[in-house]
Amino acid sequence: MFSTADLLKNTRLDKDFNLQEISHQLKIPLKYLQAIEEDDFASFPKEPYCSLIIKDYAQFLKLDGSEILKLFNRDYNTLKSKPEPKKRVFSFTPQSTFIFLSLLSLLVFSSYLIFEYIKFQKPPRLTVNWPDQSLSQPQLYLSGTTDPESTVRINKNLTIVDINGNFSQKIDLNPGENQITVEAESPSGKINSSQETLVYNQ
């Protein structure tokens, strides 16, 4: 079924008329003629001017203005009676839930791998409880904390690390200056160290 716009436009083209010429002869703004031919109802002029333009345009093309106006009113009323499209509301379906959970699991797993990789590449943490630099006893119990999976050496001597990352070792001091070096080595071979010079005064 042809609309008013199709009928007017096809008739104009068959008669080889130019819209600008029609606009000039009928004293009708070109934008209104274009809106009529394109069914651009939002750009139509207000009534009764719109109906007068439709009728004058139809009569200029040697069509029955009254009949064309009836067709136009039919088209216009049909358009107004069309319900607005409903906005699509997202809802969880079994399929969308499965996809969401799969993506979430992938994100969590990827984040875990990245975290573990960064942790693997970093030197282990190391905290040493250094005493005062000047000591009066020939022995020192040196303690500290590190990552539980790290290996600790104090002056190259292997030291036991418990499940919480705590370690301690008795060190015999020589009179005068004693340089103490604590090294924590991760499973990947990364090393963190701490060094102090302690003085034993007899």
C-alpha positions in Angstrom: 0.0 0.0 0.0 1.4 3.3 -1.1 1.7 6.1 1.4 0.8 9.7 0.7 4.5 10.5 0.6 5.2 7.8 -2.0 2.2 8.9 -4.2 3.3 12.6 -4.2 6.9 11.8 -4.8 6.4 9.3 -7.5 3.9 11.6 -9.3 6.4 14.5 -9.1 9.2 12.3 -10.5 6.9 11.0 -13.3 6.1 14.6 -14.3 9.7 15.5 -14.0 9.2 18.4 -11.5 11.9 19.8 -9.3 11.0 20.3 -5.6 12.7 23.7 -5.7 10.6 24.8 -8.6 7.4 23.7 -6.8 8.5 25.4 -3.7 9.1 28.6 -5.6 5.7 28.5 -7.5 3.6 27.5 -4.5 5.5 29.8 -2.0 5.9 26.8 0.2 9.2 26.4 2.2 11.3 23.6 0.6 11.9 21.9 3.9 8.2 21.2 4.3 7.9 19.6 0.8 10.9 17.5 1.6 9.5 16.5 5.0 6.2 15.5 3.3 8.0 13.3 0.7 10.1 11.6 3.4 7.3 11.0 5.8 9.2 13.1 8.3 6.2 13.9 10.5 8.3 15.6 13.2 9.3 18.3 10.7 5.7 19.0 9.4 4.3 22.5 10.1 1.4 22.8 12.5 -2.2 22.5 11.4 -4.1 23.8 9.5 -1.0 24.9 7.5 0.1 21.3 7.0 -3.2 20.2 5.5 -3.2 23.3 3.2 0.3 22.5 1.9 -0.7 18.8 1.3 -3.7 19.9 -0.6 -2.0 22.6 -2.7 0.9 20.2 -3.5 -1.5 17.5 -4.7 -3.5 19.9 -6.8 -0.3 21.2 -8.4 0.5 17.7 -9.5 -3.0 17.4 -10.9 -4.2 15.0 -8.2 -7.4 15.2 -6.2 -6.4 17.4 -3.3 -9.3 16.2 -1.0 -8.5 12.5 -1.6 -4.8 13.0 -1.0 -5.6 14.9 2.2 -7.7 11.9 3.4 -4.8 9.5 2.6 -2.4 11.8 4.5 -4.7 11.9 7.6 -4.9 8.1 7.4 -1.1 7.8 7.3 -0.6 10.3 10.1 -3.2 8.8 12.4 -1.7 5.3 11.7 1.7 6.5 12.7 0.4 8.1 15.9 -1.5 5.0 16.9 1.6 2.8 16.7 2.8 1.8 20.2 6.3 2.9 21.1 8.8 0.1 21.0 9.3 -1.3 24.5 12.7 -0.7 26.0 14.6 -4.0 26.3 15.2 -4.8 29.9 18.1 -7.1 30.6 17.2 -10.2 32.5 19.2 -13.2 33.7 18.5 -16.4 31.7 20.2 -19.7 32.3 22.4 -19.0 29.3 23.4 -15.5 30.3 24.0 -16.7 33.9 26.3 -19.4 32.7 28.2 -16.9 30.5 28.5 -14.4 33.3 29.8 -17.0 35.8 32.2 -18.4 33.2 33.6 -14.9 32.5 33.8 -14.2 36.3 35.7 -17.5 36.9 38.1 -16.7 34.1 38.7 -13.2 35.5 39.3 -14.6 39.0 41.6 -17.3 37.7 43.6 -14.9 35.5 43.9 -12.4 38.4 45.3 -15.3 40.6 47.8 -16.3 38.0 49.0 -12.7 37.5 49.3 -12.2 41.3 51.3 -15.5 41.7 53.5 -14.5 38.8 54.3 -11.1 40.2 54.8 -12.7 43.7 57.1 -15.3 42.1 59.3 -12.6 40.4 59.6 -10.4 43.5 62.3 -10.8 46.1 61.0 -12.1 49.4 60.1 -9.8 52.2 62.7 -9.6 55.0 62.6 -8.1 58.4 65.5 -8.4 60.8 65.3 -7.6 64.5 68.7 -6.0 64.8 70.0 -5.3 68.4 71.9 -2.2 69.4 75.2 -2.0 67.5 77.2 -2.1 70.7 77.0 -5.4 72.6 78.4 -6.7 75.8 77.7 -10.4 75.4 79.7 -12.8 73.3 76.5 -14.4 71.8 73.6 -12.9 70.0 70.2 -14.4 69.2 69.2 -12.8 65.9 65.6 -13.2 64.7 63.4 -11.9 62.0 60.6 -12.8 59.5 60.3 -13.6 55.8 58.1 -15.4 53.4 57.4 -19.0 54.7 58.7 -20.6 51.5 62.0 -18.6 51.5 65.4 -19.9 52.4 67.3 -17.8 55.0 71.1 -17.7 55.5 72.9 -15.7 58.2 76.5 -15.2 57.3 76.1 -18.1 54.8 74.7 -20.4 57.5 71.3 -22.0 56.7 68.6 -21.0 59.2 65.3 -22.7 59.8 62.2 -20.8 58.8 58.9 -21.9 60.4 55.5 -22.0 58.7 54.8 -18.4 59.7 58.1 -17.2 58.2 59.8 -16.7 61.5 63.5 -17.5 62.0 66.2 -17.1 64.7 69.8 -18.2 65.1 72.5 -17.9 67.8 75.6 -16.1 66.6 78.9 -16.2 68.3 80.6 -12.7 68.3 84.3 -11.9 68.1 85.7 -9.0 70.1 85.4 -5.8 68.1 83.4 -5.4 64.9 81.3 -8.2 63.6 79.6 -7.9 60.2 76.3 -9.8 60.0 74.6 -10.5 56.7 71.1 -11.9 56.5 69.8 -13.2 53.1 66.4 -14.4 52.2 66.1 -16.3 48.9 62.8 -17.0 47.2 62.1 -20.3 45.3 62.7 -18.3 42.0 66.2 -17.3 43.2 65.3 -13.7 44.1 67.3 -12.4 47.0 66.6 -9.8 49.7 69.4 -9.0 52.2 70.0 -6.9 55.2 73.4 -6.2 56.7 74.7 -4.6 60.0 78.0 -4.2 61.7 77.8 -5.0 65.4 80.5 -4.3 68.0 81.2 -6.7 70.8 82.9 -4.9 73.7 84.4 -7.4 76.2 
